[in-house]
Amino acid sequence: MKREVQIQQLQENPNLIWDVIVIGGGATGLGIALDSVTRGFKTLLLEQSDFAKGTSSRSTKLVHGGVWYMAQGDPLLVMEALHERGLMMKNAPHLTSNQEFVVPVYNLFDVVKYTVGLKFYELLAGRLSMGKSHFINRKNTLARLPQLKPEGLKGGVVYHDGQFDDSRMTIALAQSCIDSGGTVLNYIEVSGLLKNEKGKICGV
Ligand SMILES: Cc1cc2nc3c(=O)[nH]c(=O)nc-3n(C[C@H](O)[C@H](O)[C@H](O)COP(=O)(O)OP(=O)(O)OC[C@H]3O[C@@H](n4cnc5c(N)ncnc54)[C@H](O)[C@@H]3O)c2cc1C
């Protein structure tokens, strides 16, 4: 992962035809570049600043199945995201961890809603589940979250999701991309797109 080597690869091959040029070295760009290079495409990625300088170092740092998509009534999307979460936890155990959450509940309707809803969330993960979801009483909830308003508290619902280091994951993607033969450079801004005589984009 040496910058001089990467620059040399560009300078030595000024007429090289790239199959894929990716603009932006955040999680999306580096993910695409890694996918591309591992499919055998000659791949170049250019980032104008540090890798993960944008949103990819400022996320909530959750590898989640999108628990709120359940409320939107999209269990298939949740299932897909939970599957991806499970794969990421397996593929990158050094960048991820199991995070327990407690949802405080203040009325009986919420006790049932969150206990059933989060159990369903756990079951949708199947074999890749990260831990059992369950109801805990008022005393245990306050012991875990002493800053909660105690008046009217009925208890809490515990569930599990993934947590990750977003910028480290981005750097790991850059490293894997280079290891696989891609050319990945930061501090190079793409200032425009080149078009051929038919008006089709043919370079940057
Ligand atoms: C508040 C918040 C919380 C989030 N929480 C989570 C979460 O918990 N879990 C999760 O998985 N996702 C979360 N996300 C979503 C996730 O962070 C984004 O989906 C992801 O970071 C987007 O990555 P990106 O590569 O598309 O964008 P960016 O990380 O913004 O990367 C774009 C890159 O393109 C570069 N660029 C732009 N123009 C040029 C140019 N002309 N030349 C060269 N480079 C250029 C920029 O410098 C930048 O580095 C959250 C997002 C937000 C905003």
PDBQT file of the ligand as one rigid body, heavy atoms in Angstrom, charges set to zero:
ROOT
HETATM    1  C1  LIG A 301     -25.512  10.430  10.225  1.00  0.00    +0.000 C 
HETATM    2  C2  LIG A 301     -25.239   9.162   9.427  1.00  0.00    +0.000 A 
HETATM    3  C3  LIG A 301     -25.238   7.960  10.087  1.00  0.00    +0.000 A 
HETATM    4  C4  LIG A 301     -25.003   6.784   9.370  1.00  0.00    +0.000 A 
HETATM    5  N1  LIG A 301     -24.956   5.617  10.051  1.00  0.00    +0.000 NA
HETATM    6  C5  LIG A 301     -24.662   4.486   9.407  1.00  0.00    +0.000 A 
HETATM    7  C6  LIG A 301     -24.503   3.283  10.107  1.00  0.00    +0.000 A 
HETATM    8  O1  LIG A 301     -24.668   3.224  11.316  1.00  0.00    +0.000 OA
HETATM    9  N2  LIG A 301     -24.168   2.166   9.419  1.00  0.00    +0.000 N 
HETATM   10  C7  LIG A 301     -23.974   2.193   8.069  1.00  0.00    +0.000 A 
HETATM   11  O2  LIG A 301     -23.658   1.150   7.473  1.00  0.00    +0.000 OA
HETATM   12  N3  LIG A 301     -24.116   3.333   7.366  1.00  0.00    +0.000 NA
HETATM   13  C8  LIG A 301     -24.448   4.466   7.993  1.00  0.00    +0.000 A 
HETATM   14  N4  LIG A 301     -24.578   5.626   7.310  1.00  0.00    +0.000 N 
HETATM   15  C9  LIG A 301     -24.448   5.585   5.863  1.00  0.00    +0.000 C 
HETATM   16  C10 LIG A 301     -22.985   5.508   5.430  1.00  0.00    +0.000 C 
HETATM   17  O3  LIG A 301     -22.177   6.313   6.245  1.00  0.00    +0.000 OA
HETATM   18  C11 LIG A 301     -22.916   5.965   3.972  1.00  0.00    +0.000 C 
HETATM   19  O4  LIG A 301     -23.824   5.201   3.205  1.00  0.00    +0.000 OA
HETATM   20  C12 LIG A 301     -21.543   5.780   3.379  1.00  0.00    +0.000 C 
HETATM   21  O5  LIG A 301     -20.535   6.331   4.190  1.00  0.00    +0.000 OA
HETATM   22  C13 LIG A 301     -21.532   6.431   2.013  1.00  0.00    +0.000 C 
HETATM   23  O6  LIG A 301     -20.258   6.219   1.457  1.00  0.00    +0.000 OA
HETATM   24  P1  LIG A 301     -19.879   6.867   0.093  1.00  0.00    +0.000 P 
HETATM   25  O7  LIG A 301     -18.577   6.253  -0.329  1.00  0.00    +0.000 OA
HETATM   26  O8  LIG A 301     -21.031   6.769  -0.846  1.00  0.00    +0.000 OA
HETATM   27  O9  LIG A 301     -19.737   8.427   0.399  1.00  0.00    +0.000 OA
HETATM   28  P2  LIG A 301     -18.506   9.217   1.078  1.00  0.00    +0.000 P 
HETATM   29  O10 LIG A 301     -17.944   8.489   2.247  1.00  0.00    +0.000 OA
HETATM   30  O11 LIG A 301     -19.002  10.596   1.336  1.00  0.00    +0.000 OA
HETATM   31  O12 LIG A 301     -17.416   9.198  -0.057  1.00  0.00    +0.000 OA
HETATM   32  C14 LIG A 301     -17.467  10.016  -1.200  1.00  0.00    +0.000 C 
HETATM   33  C15 LIG A 301     -16.039  10.390  -1.512  1.00  0.00    +0.000 C 
HETATM   34  O13 LIG A 301     -15.960  10.950  -2.814  1.00  0.00    +0.000 OA
HETATM   35  C16 LIG A 301     -14.908  11.898  -2.796  1.00  0.00    +0.000 C 
HETATM   36  N5  LIG A 301     -15.058  12.784  -3.965  1.00  0.00    +0.000 N 
HETATM   37  C17 LIG A 301     -16.112  13.585  -4.256  1.00  0.00    +0.000 A 
HETATM   38  N6  LIG A 301     -15.874  14.241  -5.407  1.00  0.00    +0.000 NA
HETATM   39  C18 LIG A 301     -14.656  13.842  -5.866  1.00  0.00    +0.000 A 
HETATM   40  C19 LIG A 301     -13.871  14.194  -7.002  1.00  0.00    +0.000 A 
HETATM   41  N7  LIG A 301     -14.293  15.074  -7.918  1.00  0.00    +0.000 N 
HETATM   42  N8  LIG A 301     -12.665  13.595  -7.154  1.00  0.00    +0.000 NA
HETATM   43  C20 LIG A 301     -12.211  12.688  -6.243  1.00  0.00    +0.000 A 
HETATM   44  N9  LIG A 301     -12.925  12.333  -5.135  1.00  0.00    +0.000 NA
HETATM   45  C21 LIG A 301     -14.137  12.915  -4.949  1.00  0.00    +0.000 A 
HETATM   46  C22 LIG A 301     -15.109  12.609  -1.456  1.00  0.00    +0.000 C 
HETATM   47  O14 LIG A 301     -13.941  13.267  -1.040  1.00  0.00    +0.000 OA
HETATM   48  C23 LIG A 301     -15.496  11.441  -0.548  1.00  0.00    +0.000 C 
HETATM   49  O15 LIG A 301     -14.389  10.902   0.165  1.00  0.00    +0.000 OA
HETATM   50  C24 LIG A 301     -24.790   6.820   7.976  1.00  0.00    +0.000 A 
HETATM   51  C25 LIG A 301     -24.791   8.054   7.324  1.00  0.00    +0.000 A 
HETATM   52  C26 LIG A 301     -25.009   9.218   8.035  1.00  0.00    +0.000 A 
HETATM   53  C27 LIG A 301     -24.988  10.528   7.305  1.00  0.00    +0.000 C 
ENDROOT
TORSDOF 0
